[in-house]
Amino acid sequence: MELLTLSNRDKAEAIQNSIETETLAEIGLISPTSYKQHNPHVATGLQAILGLHEQMPMDKVYTNVVRKFQDGDIGFVHVDYYLFGPTVAFDIHRFENGVSVEHWDNLQVNPQQRNKSGRTMTDGKTKAIDHHKTASNKELARSFVQEVLIAGHTERLATYFKDDELIQHNPHMGDGVKEFFNVLDQWKREGRPQEYHTIHQVWGEGNFVLVLSEGYLHGIHAAFYDLYRIERDKIIEHWDVIEEIPPLDKRKNDNGKF
C-alpha cells in the first residue's frame, strides 16, 4: 500500500517503526521543510531526527508499537522501545497533506518488571471500540483529570469509576481505585506528591483517551501522559508515561513541551 494513503494511526506507527529499520528518510512521512519538534531533547526539523541514529546503539534498538489510534489529523502510538535503554513512550504526530508536520512525545525508563498486580507498563487491551462515543469519552477523561487530579474532588470518584474497578499499569501501583489514591495520598504525606496543574491536550479514539497534562512529581517539573480505557462510561484501565520537563536553558528547541 502506498504509505501516503495509510490512516494517520498507521502513519504514526510506520514513523516510529522506522527508527529500528533506519528507514525514516525513505518512507517520506515527515515533512522535510516544516517539522515542529516538541521533544525538548531534540532540535526541530527532520535532520535532527535522522541524526539520532548516529547516537543510539543501533545493534540493540527495537520498536514495538503496542497501541495505535487517531483523532482527526492526529495519530498517536504507545510504544515499547529500546532506544538508549529500555523505554516506554507515547509518540504523537500531527499530519498535513499526508505527512507529519509536528511531533510530541513522552518517554519513561521501562523498569522491565511487573507491578504489584502483575502488570507491565504496556500490556492489556489494545483495540479501540465504541467509536461513536469518542467525544463523550474524551470529555469524561478530561473531566476526571480536571475535577479529581487537579481540583482534588475525590468525593466525585463514583462518577468516573465503577466501585473499585481499575486495571492499573503504573509500575508503582496495583489494581483498584482505592490503591491508586492510597498511593497518591502516601506520596503526599511523605512530602513528595504527584501534582497535576494544567491539561494541555486531550486526544482519543473510541474508548481510548490520552490526556497530556503538566505538573510536578516528587518536586520535579513533569509532563504526564495518561491513557484511559473507558467501558460503559467509566474508566476501567490506565497506563501512563511520566517525564521530567527540562529547564529552558537545557532545551534543544523553543517549541515548548506541549
C-alpha positions as CSV (number, residue, x, y, z in Angstrom):
1,M,0.0,0.0,0.0
2,E,1.2,3.5,-0.8
3,L,2.4,5.0,2.5
4,L,0.7,8.3,1.9
5,T,-2.7,6.6,1.7
6,L,-2.4,5.0,5.2
7,S,-4.6,6.1,8.1
8,N,-3.0,8.6,10.5
9,R,-2.7,5.9,13.1
10,D,-0.8,3.6,10.7
11,K,1.4,6.5,9.6
12,A,2.4,7.2,13.2
13,E,3.2,3.5,13.6
14,A,5.3,3.5,10.4
15,I,7.3,6.6,11.5
16,Q,8.1,5.1,14.9
17,N,8.9,1.6,13.5
18,S,11.4,3.3,11.1
19,I,13.7,4.0,14.0
20,E,14.6,0.3,14.2
21,T,15.0,-0.1,10.4
22,E,16.7,3.3,9.9
23,T,14.2,4.0,7.0
24,L,12.8,7.3,8.1
25,A,14.1,9.3,5.2
26,E,13.0,6.6,2.7
27,I,9.4,6.4,3.8
28,G,8.8,10.1,3.3
29,L,6.2,10.5,6.1
30,I,7.8,13.5,7.8
31,S,7.8,16.9,6.2
32,P,11.4,17.9,5.1
33,T,10.6,21.6,5.4
34,S,8.3,22.1,8.3
35,Y,8.6,19.5,11.1
36,K,7.9,21.1,14.5
37,Q,9.5,19.2,17.3
38,H,8.2,19.3,20.9
39,N,10.7,16.8,22.4
40,P,12.9,19.2,24.3
41,H,16.0,17.0,23.9
42,V,15.9,17.1,20.1
43,A,16.3,20.0,17.7
44,T,13.4,20.9,15.4
45,G,13.4,19.6,11.9
46,L,13.8,16.3,10.0
47,Q,17.6,16.3,10.0
48,A,17.8,16.3,13.8
49,I,15.7,13.1,13.9
50,L,17.9,11.4,11.3
51,G,21.0,12.4,13.4
52,L,19.7,10.4,16.4
53,H,20.6,7.1,14.6
54,E,24.3,8.0,14.9
55,Q,23.9,8.4,18.7
56,M,21.8,5.3,19.5
57,P,23.2,1.8,20.0
58,M,21.5,0.5,16.8
59,D,22.6,-3.1,17.4
60,K,20.2,-3.1,20.4
61,V,17.5,-0.7,19.2
62,Y,14.0,-2.0,18.7
63,T,10.5,-0.6,18.4
64,N,7.3,-2.3,19.2
65,V,4.1,-0.3,18.7
66,V,1.6,-1.8,21.1
67,R,-1.3,0.6,20.5
68,K,-2.2,3.0,17.7
69,F,-5.0,5.5,17.5
70,Q,-6.1,8.5,15.5
71,D,-8.1,11.7,16.3
72,G,-8.7,13.8,13.2
73,D,-5.3,14.9,11.9
74,I,-3.5,13.4,14.9
75,G,-2.0,9.9,15.0
76,F,-0.7,8.6,18.3
77,V,1.0,5.4,19.4
78,H,2.0,3.7,22.6
79,V,5.4,2.1,22.1
80,D,7.7,-0.4,23.9
81,Y,11.2,0.7,22.8
82,Y,14.9,0.1,23.3
83,L,16.5,3.4,22.4
84,F,19.4,4.3,24.7
85,G,17.9,1.8,27.1
86,P,14.5,0.1,27.8
87,T,11.9,2.8,27.3
88,V,8.1,3.2,27.2
89,A,6.7,6.1,25.2
90,F,3.8,7.9,23.7
91,D,4.5,9.5,20.3
92,I,2.0,11.9,18.7
93,H,2.1,13.2,15.2
94,R,0.0,15.9,13.5
95,F,-0.4,15.4,9.8
96,E,-0.9,17.9,7.0
97,N,-1.2,16.9,3.3
98,G,-0.3,13.3,4.3
99,V,2.9,13.9,6.2
100,S,3.8,14.7,9.8
101,V,4.5,18.4,10.5
102,E,4.5,18.3,14.3
103,H,5.6,15.8,16.9
104,W,5.1,15.4,20.7
105,D,6.3,12.6,22.9
106,N,6.8,11.5,26.5
107,L,9.4,8.8,27.4
108,Q,10.0,6.9,30.6
109,V,12.5,4.2,31.6
110,N,10.9,0.8,31.4
111,P,11.5,-1.0,34.8
112,Q,11.0,-4.3,32.9
113,Q,9.3,-5.8,35.9
114,R,5.6,-6.2,36.8
115,N,3.8,-4.0,39.3
116,K,2.2,-5.5,42.4
117,S,-0.8,-6.7,40.3
118,G,1.4,-8.4,37.8
119,R,1.1,-5.9,35.0
120,T,3.6,-4.3,32.8
121,M,3.6,-0.7,31.5
122,T,2.3,-1.7,28.1
123,D,0.2,-4.9,28.4
124,G,-3.6,-5.0,28.4
125,K,-6.3,-4.2,25.8
126,T,-5.1,-2.6,22.5
127,K,-8.0,-2.2,20.1
128,A,-10.4,0.8,20.2
129,I,-14.2,0.1,20.2
130,D,-17.2,2.4,20.7
131,H,-16.1,4.9,18.0
132,H,-19.4,6.6,18.3
133,K,-18.6,7.6,21.9
134,T,-15.2,9.2,21.2
135,A,-16.4,12.7,22.1
136,S,-18.1,11.8,25.3
137,N,-15.2,9.5,26.4
138,K,-12.8,12.4,25.8
139,E,-14.9,14.6,27.9
140,L,-15.1,12.0,30.7
141,A,-11.3,11.6,30.8
142,R,-10.8,15.4,30.7
143,S,-13.3,15.9,33.4
144,F,-11.7,13.3,35.6
145,V,-8.2,14.9,35.4
146,Q,-9.6,18.4,35.9
147,E,-12.1,17.6,38.7
148,V,-10.2,14.9,40.6
149,L,-6.5,15.0,39.8
150,I,-6.2,18.8,39.6
151,A,-9.0,20.1,41.8
152,G,-8.9,17.2,44.3
153,H,-12.6,16.3,44.4
154,T,-12.1,12.7,45.3
155,E,-15.7,12.6,46.6
156,R,-16.6,12.5,42.8
157,L,-14.8,9.2,42.1
158,A,-18.1,7.3,41.7
159,T,-18.8,9.5,38.7
160,Y,-15.7,8.1,36.9
161,F,-15.2,4.5,38.2
162,K,-17.5,1.5,38.9
163,D,-16.8,0.7,42.5
164,D,-13.1,-0.2,43.0
165,E,-12.6,-1.4,39.4
166,L,-9.4,-0.2,37.8
167,I,-6.7,-2.1,35.9
168,Q,-3.5,-0.3,36.7
169,H,-0.3,-0.3,34.6
170,N,1.6,2.3,36.6
171,P,4.7,0.4,37.8
172,H,4.4,1.9,41.3
173,M,0.8,0.9,41.9
174,G,-1.5,-2.1,41.8
175,D,-5.1,-2.5,40.6
176,G,-8.0,-0.7,42.2
177,V,-9.3,2.9,42.6
178,K,-8.5,2.8,46.4
179,E,-5.0,1.6,45.7
180,F,-4.5,4.4,43.2
181,F,-5.5,7.1,45.6
182,N,-3.9,5.5,48.6
183,V,-0.5,5.7,46.8
184,L,-1.1,9.3,45.9
185,D,-2.0,10.1,49.5
186,Q,1.1,8.3,50.7
187,W,3.3,10.3,48.4
188,K,1.6,13.5,49.6
189,R,2.2,12.5,53.3
190,E,5.8,11.8,52.5
191,G,6.2,15.3,51.1
192,R,6.7,14.2,47.5
193,P,3.3,14.5,45.9
194,Q,2.2,14.0,42.3
195,E,0.5,17.3,41.4
196,Y,-1.5,17.9,38.3
197,H,-1.7,21.6,37.4
198,T,-2.8,22.0,33.7
199,I,-4.4,19.9,31.0
200,H,-2.8,20.7,27.6
201,Q,-4.3,18.3,25.1
202,V,-6.9,15.5,25.0
203,W,-6.9,13.1,22.1
204,G,-8.9,9.9,21.7
205,E,-10.4,7.2,19.5
206,G,-13.4,5.3,20.7
207,N,-12.9,4.1,24.2
208,F,-9.2,5.1,24.5
209,V,-8.3,8.6,25.5
210,L,-4.9,10.2,26.0
211,V,-4.7,13.2,28.3
212,L,-1.5,15.4,28.2
213,S,-1.0,17.3,31.5
214,E,1.7,19.3,33.3
215,G,2.6,19.3,36.9
216,Y,5.1,18.0,39.4
217,L,6.2,14.5,40.5
218,H,8.1,14.4,43.8
219,G,9.0,18.0,43.3
220,I,10.2,17.6,39.7
221,H,8.6,19.6,36.9
222,A,6.9,16.9,34.8
223,A,4.7,16.0,31.8
224,F,2.0,13.4,32.4
225,Y,0.7,11.4,29.5
226,D,-2.3,9.3,30.8
227,L,-4.1,6.8,28.6
228,Y,-7.5,5.7,29.8
229,R,-9.7,2.9,28.6
230,I,-13.4,3.6,29.2
231,E,-16.1,1.0,29.4
232,R,-19.8,1.8,29.9
233,D,-19.0,5.4,30.7
234,K,-16.5,4.5,33.4
235,I,-12.7,4.5,33.4
236,I,-11.6,0.8,33.6
237,E,-7.9,0.8,32.7
238,H,-5.0,3.2,33.0
239,W,-1.5,3.5,31.5
240,D,0.9,6.4,31.9
241,V,4.3,7.8,30.9
242,I,5.9,10.5,33.0
243,E,8.9,12.5,32.0
244,E,10.8,15.4,33.6
245,I,10.5,18.7,31.7
246,P,14.0,20.3,31.5
247,P,14.6,24.0,32.2
248,L,14.6,26.4,29.3
249,D,18.3,26.6,29.1
250,K,18.6,22.8,28.7
251,R,16.2,22.5,25.7
252,K,17.3,22.0,22.1
253,N,14.2,23.8,20.6
254,D,11.9,26.6,21.8
255,N,8.6,25.0,20.7
256,G,7.5,24.1,24.2
257,K,6.9,20.6,25.6
258,F,3.2,20.8,24.8
